[in-house]
Amino acid sequence: MTGEATDIVFVVERDDDLRARLSGYLSASGFTVKGFSSAESFLASLPITGPACVVVDQHLPGLSGPDLQRQLLDNPVLAVVFITDSGDVSTVVQAMRDGAVDFLMKPIEVDQLIAAVTRGLQKGTRAETARQVRDTFLSRVEMLTAREREVAMRLVAGRSNKQIASELGTTEKTAKVHRGHVMAKLKVGSVAELIRLAEETRPSPIVPPAPTDSRLRR
């Protein structure tokens, strides 16, 4: 599978010749490629919009590959593929726990590189889609009135119209009206969909806080 023109790959490699070869392989496969000789120079190019894959040497001068990965953890649309000539087991395990797509040993097999980058871009695209869903949903939540948000929180908590009316000191008919407004403003077709979106967008202003057990405080 080859990349599209919008599939951006960043090659962060200390060796100029290897960086040029890897960039050439990726460019020939249809990816847009940008090369950097250090993690610091790559970080100076941020922010980056949209999904991308970062192919990074584990043993970089200055900020190491794992150090760079840790700095990118808050930006899941940037997938990381490591390349190394001496990766130890503990480093590999930690990198994979932190979300690395793959750990490729030098000399790099072109097919493995292309496959890993493709997976990375797919991962970044999924993260970008999830972020867009979250942002859209939260922007809709902001459109709710204070009372509608109270109703939404109770719907997410599994309350019935009757229970919502009782808790808010209103009638069941009024609770149903507020529920209709909530569903329309959030553009959801069912309470199940509302709960799913609320859970997927944690922390969400309509997800009720977890109940606390007073016995735990004793």
C-alpha positions as CSV (number, residue, x, y, z in Angstrom):
1,M,0.0,0.0,0.0
2,T,1.4,3.4,-0.9
3,G,0.8,6.8,0.6
4,E,-1.3,9.6,-0.8
5,A,0.0,13.1,-1.4
6,T,-1.3,14.1,2.0
7,D,0.4,11.3,3.9
8,I,3.4,13.1,5.5
9,V,6.3,11.1,7.0
10,F,9.0,12.8,9.0
11,V,12.4,11.0,9.1
12,V,14.4,11.9,12.1
13,E,17.8,10.3,11.6
14,R,21.3,11.4,12.6
15,D,23.1,9.7,9.6
16,D,22.7,11.9,6.6
17,D,23.1,9.1,4.0
18,L,20.6,6.8,5.8
19,R,18.2,9.7,6.2
20,A,18.4,10.4,2.4
21,R,18.0,6.7,1.5
22,L,14.9,6.3,3.8
23,S,13.4,9.5,2.5
24,G,14.0,8.3,-1.1
25,Y,12.3,4.9,-0.4
26,L,9.3,6.6,1.1
27,S,9.0,9.3,-1.6
28,A,9.1,6.6,-4.2
29,S,6.2,4.9,-2.5
30,G,4.1,8.1,-2.7
31,F,4.6,9.6,0.7
32,T,5.5,13.3,1.3
33,V,8.7,13.2,3.3
34,K,10.6,15.7,5.4
35,G,13.9,14.9,7.0
36,F,15.5,16.1,10.2
37,S,18.9,15.3,11.7
38,S,17.8,15.7,15.3
39,A,14.8,15.6,17.6
40,E,15.3,19.2,18.5
41,S,15.1,20.4,14.8
42,F,12.0,18.3,14.3
43,L,10.3,19.7,17.4
44,A,11.1,23.2,16.2
45,S,8.9,22.5,13.2
46,L,5.8,21.8,15.3
47,P,2.8,22.2,15.5
48,I,1.8,19.8,12.7
49,T,-1.8,19.6,11.6
50,G,-3.3,16.3,10.5
51,P,-2.1,12.7,10.7
52,A,1.6,12.0,10.2
53,C,4.2,9.3,10.9
54,V,7.5,10.0,12.5
55,V,10.3,7.6,11.7
56,V,12.9,8.2,14.4
57,D,16.3,6.8,15.2
58,Q,16.5,5.5,18.7
59,H,20.0,6.8,19.3
60,L,19.8,10.5,18.3
61,P,22.4,13.0,19.5
62,G,20.9,15.2,22.3
63,L,17.3,14.4,22.7
64,S,16.9,10.6,22.1
65,G,14.3,8.9,20.1
66,P,12.4,7.6,23.2
67,D,12.6,11.2,24.7
68,L,11.1,12.5,21.5
69,Q,8.3,9.9,21.7
70,R,7.4,11.0,25.2
71,Q,7.1,14.6,24.1
72,L,4.7,13.5,21.4
73,L,2.4,11.4,23.6
74,D,-0.2,14.2,23.9
75,N,-0.5,14.3,20.1
76,P,-1.7,10.9,19.0
77,V,-2.1,11.9,15.4
78,L,1.7,11.7,15.2
79,A,2.5,8.0,15.0
80,V,6.0,6.8,15.8
81,V,8.1,4.2,14.1
82,F,11.5,3.5,15.7
83,I,14.6,2.5,13.8
84,T,17.7,1.2,15.7
85,D,20.9,-0.8,15.5
86,S,20.9,-1.9,19.1
87,G,17.5,-1.8,20.7
88,D,17.4,-3.5,24.1
89,V,14.3,-5.4,25.2
90,S,13.3,-3.0,28.0
91,T,13.5,0.0,25.6
92,V,11.4,-1.8,23.0
93,V,8.8,-2.8,25.5
94,Q,8.5,0.7,26.9
95,A,8.3,2.2,23.4
96,M,5.5,-0.1,22.4
97,R,3.6,0.6,25.7
98,D,3.9,4.3,24.8
99,G,2.2,3.6,21.5
100,A,5.1,3.0,19.0
101,V,3.8,1.4,15.8
102,D,7.0,-0.7,15.2
103,F,10.7,-1.1,16.1
104,L,12.7,-1.8,13.0
105,M,16.3,-3.0,13.2
106,K,19.0,-1.7,10.8
107,P,19.7,-2.4,8.0
108,I,16.1,-1.4,7.2
109,E,14.0,-3.7,5.0
110,V,12.1,-1.4,2.6
111,D,9.0,-3.5,2.6
112,Q,8.9,-3.5,6.4
113,L,9.5,0.3,6.5
114,I,6.6,0.9,4.1
115,A,4.3,-1.4,6.0
116,A,5.1,0.2,9.4
117,V,4.7,3.7,8.0
118,T,1.4,2.8,6.4
119,R,0.1,1.4,9.8
120,G,1.4,4.5,11.5
121,L,-0.6,6.8,9.1
122,Q,-3.7,4.7,9.6
123,K,-3.3,5.0,13.4
124,G,-2.8,8.7,13.1
125,T,-5.9,9.0,10.9
126,R,-8.0,7.1,13.4
127,A,-6.8,9.4,16.2
128,E,-7.5,12.5,14.1
129,T,-11.1,11.2,13.4
130,A,-11.6,10.5,17.1
131,R,-10.4,14.0,17.9
132,Q,-12.7,15.6,15.4
133,V,-15.7,13.6,16.8
134,R,-14.7,14.7,20.3
135,D,-14.4,18.4,19.3
136,T,-17.7,18.4,17.5
137,F,-19.5,16.7,20.3
138,L,-18.1,19.0,23.0
139,S,-19.0,22.1,20.9
140,R,-22.6,20.8,20.7
141,V,-22.6,20.3,24.5
142,E,-21.7,23.9,24.9
143,M,-25.0,24.8,23.2
144,L,-27.0,23.2,26.0
145,T,-28.7,25.3,28.6
146,A,-27.8,24.7,32.3
147,R,-31.0,22.7,32.7
148,E,-30.5,20.7,29.5
149,R,-27.0,19.8,30.7
150,E,-28.4,18.5,34.0
151,V,-30.8,16.4,32.0
152,A,-28.0,15.2,29.7
153,M,-25.9,14.1,32.7
154,R,-28.8,12.1,34.1
155,L,-29.4,10.5,30.8
156,V,-25.8,9.4,30.6
157,A,-26.1,8.0,34.1
158,G,-29.0,5.9,33.0
159,R,-31.9,7.8,34.6
160,S,-35.4,7.5,33.3
161,N,-37.6,10.5,32.5
162,K,-39.5,9.9,35.7
163,Q,-36.3,9.7,37.8
164,I,-35.0,12.9,36.1
165,A,-38.2,14.7,36.8
166,S,-38.0,13.7,40.5
167,E,-34.4,14.7,40.9
168,L,-34.9,18.0,39.2
169,G,-38.1,18.8,40.9
170,T,-40.2,19.1,37.7
171,T,-42.8,17.1,35.9
172,E,-42.2,14.1,33.7
173,K,-43.6,15.9,30.7
174,T,-41.1,18.8,31.2
175,A,-38.3,16.3,31.6
176,K,-39.3,14.7,28.2
177,V,-39.3,18.1,26.6
178,H,-35.7,18.8,27.9
179,R,-34.7,15.4,26.8
180,G,-35.9,16.1,23.3
181,H,-33.9,19.3,23.2
182,V,-30.8,17.5,24.4
183,M,-31.0,14.9,21.8
184,A,-31.7,17.4,19.0
185,K,-28.8,19.8,20.0
186,L,-26.3,16.9,20.4
187,K,-27.6,15.3,17.2
188,V,-27.8,11.8,18.6
189,G,-30.5,9.3,17.7
190,S,-30.6,7.4,21.0
191,V,-29.5,7.5,24.6
192,A,-27.1,4.6,23.8
193,E,-25.4,6.8,21.3
194,L,-25.3,9.7,23.7
195,I,-23.7,7.5,26.4
196,R,-21.1,6.2,23.9
197,L,-20.1,9.6,22.8
198,A,-20.0,10.9,26.3
199,E,-17.7,8.1,27.4
200,E,-15.5,8.5,24.3
201,T,-15.0,12.2,25.0
202,R,-13.9,11.9,28.6
203,P,-13.5,14.2,30.4
204,S,-16.9,15.4,29.3
205,P,-19.1,18.0,31.1
206,I,-22.0,15.7,30.9
207,V,-20.4,12.6,32.3
208,P,-21.3,12.5,36.0
209,P,-18.4,12.2,38.4
210,A,-17.8,8.7,39.8
211,P,-19.6,8.1,43.0
212,T,-17.5,8.3,46.1
213,D,-17.8,5.8,49.0
214,S,-17.7,7.6,52.3
215,R,-16.2,4.5,53.9
216,L,-13.0,5.0,51.9
217,R,-12.4,8.3,53.6
218,R,-12.5,6.9,57.0
